[in-house]
C-alpha cells in the first residue's frame, strides 16, 4: 500500500535508489452513494454514477496544450493513454485509469492535472469512496505509490483531483481535491489552470 495523502500534500516521484519514476498509472475510482431505488416489480436497483476521468496538459505559463479523455484516448505526444470509459463506477478498485510514460511527455508540458466530471450532471452528493491513486508501472508488481481518498461530498459535478508537475529533472505528485462544476474536460480547463 502506498502513502496516504491528504488534500494539499505533495510527494516527490524520485525513487529510493535516486532514479526517477518513468511509467505511472493514475487510477480513479468511485461508488454510488445514492440510495437503492425500486425498479420494475419492486426489485431493488442501485443508482449508477457515471464519472469521467481526464488529464489536462499545461505548459509552465498555464496554457492548456492537450487533453486525454474518453473521446481522445491518447495524448498528441504519445506519452499518455486513457484505458476507456466506465459508465457505472461498479466494482472494486480503479474504475478508470490513465497511463503516463513520464519519459515521453513533451518537454513543453510542465503540469498534468487529473480531473473527474459527470457528463450527465450527477453531483458528488451521489458519490462515495472517490479516490485517485498513483501506481509505479515501471517496477515489477506495479506497487502503489500514493493514494488520495476524497471525502468531500456536495452539489458540485466535477473535481480537480491531483496533478503531476515537473520538479527539476524529476516530477512531483500533489493531491488537490478542489470542487468544480462541469460536464466535460473542456469545462474544467480553467478550474484546472487555477490550481497550477
TABEL-V920098 format. One record per residue. RES is the residue in one letter. OMEGA is omega as a letter, one per 20 degrees, with the letter a starting at -180 (NA if undefined). NEAR is the number of other C-alpha atoms within 10 Angstrom. D_CENTER is the distance of its C-alpha to the mean C-alpha in whole Angstrom. Layout:
RES OMEGA NEAR D_CENTER
RES OMEGA NEAR D_CENTER
//
This chain:
X a 9 18
X r 13 16
X r 13 17
X a 13 15
X r 17 14
X r 15 15
X r 16 14
X a 11 15
X r 13 16
X a 17 15
X r 15 16
X r 16 18
X r 24 17
X a 16 20
X r 12 22
X a 7 25
X r 6 27
X r 8 26
X a 10 24
X r 17 21
X a 21 18
X a 19 18
X a 19 16
X r 23 12
X r 22 10
X r 24 6
X r 20 7
X a 28 5
X r 25 9
X r 25 11
X r 23 15
X r 21 17
X a 17 19
X r 15 22
X r 11 25
X r 13 27
X a 11 29
X r 12 32
X r 10 32
X r 7 35
X r 6 38
X r 8 36
X r 10 34
X a 12 31
X r 12 28
X r 15 24
X a 16 22
X r 18 19
X a 24 16
X r 21 14
X a 32 11
X r 25 9
X r 30 5
X r 27 6
X a 27 7
X a 24 10
X r 27 13
X r 23 15
X a 18 19
X r 13 20
X r 10 22
X r 18 19
X r 14 19
X a 18 17
X a 15 18
X r 17 15
X r 24 12
X a 21 11
X a 23 10
X r 19 13
X r 12 16
X a 14 15
X a 17 14
X r 20 15
X a 21 15
X a 15 19
X r 12 19
X a 12 18
X a 16 16
X a 23 13
X r 21 12
X a 23 11
X r 15 12
X a 17 13
X r 18 13
X a 18 13
X a 13 15
X a 15 16
X a 23 14
X r 17 17
X a 10 17
X r 9 16
X a 14 13
X r 18 10
X r 25 10
X a 24 8
X r 22 8
X a 23 8
X a 19 11
X r 23 12
X a 17 15
X r 18 16
X a 13 19
X a 13 19
X a 18 17
X r 16 20
X r 10 21
X a 11 21
X r 21 17
X a 20 17
X r 24 13
X a 26 10
X a 25 8
X a 26 4
X r 30 5
X a 28 6
X r 27 10
X a 22 13
X a 15 15
X r 13 18
X r 18 18
X a 19 17
X a 18 17
X r 25 15
X r 15 18
X a 18 18
X r 23 15
X r 18 15
X r 14 14
X a 22 10
X r 20 8
X r 27 6
X a 24 8
X a 26 9
X r 23 12
X a 20 15
X r 19 16
X r 15 19
X r 12 21
X r 7 23
X r 9 21
X a 14 17
X r 15 17
X r 18 14
X a 19 14
X r 22 13
X r 21 11
X a 24 10
X a 21 12
X a 21 11
X a 14 15
X r 16 15
X a 16 17
X a 12 18
X r 14 19
X a 19 16
X a 23 14
X a 30 11
X r 25 9
X a 25 8
X a 25 6
X r 29 6
X r 22 8
X a 23 10
X r 22 14
X r 18 17
X a 14 20
X r 7 23
X a 7 23
X a 16 20
X r 19 16
X r 17 15
X r 22 12
X r 21 11
X a 26 10
X r 25 10
X r 23 10
X r 19 12
X r 17 13
X r 20 14
X r 18 16
X a 20 15
X a 19 15
X a 23 13
X a 26 12
X r 10 15
X a 14 15
X a 23 13
X a 22 14
X r 14 16
X r 18 14
X r 28 12
X a 19 15
X a 10 16
X a 14 14
X NA 18 15
//
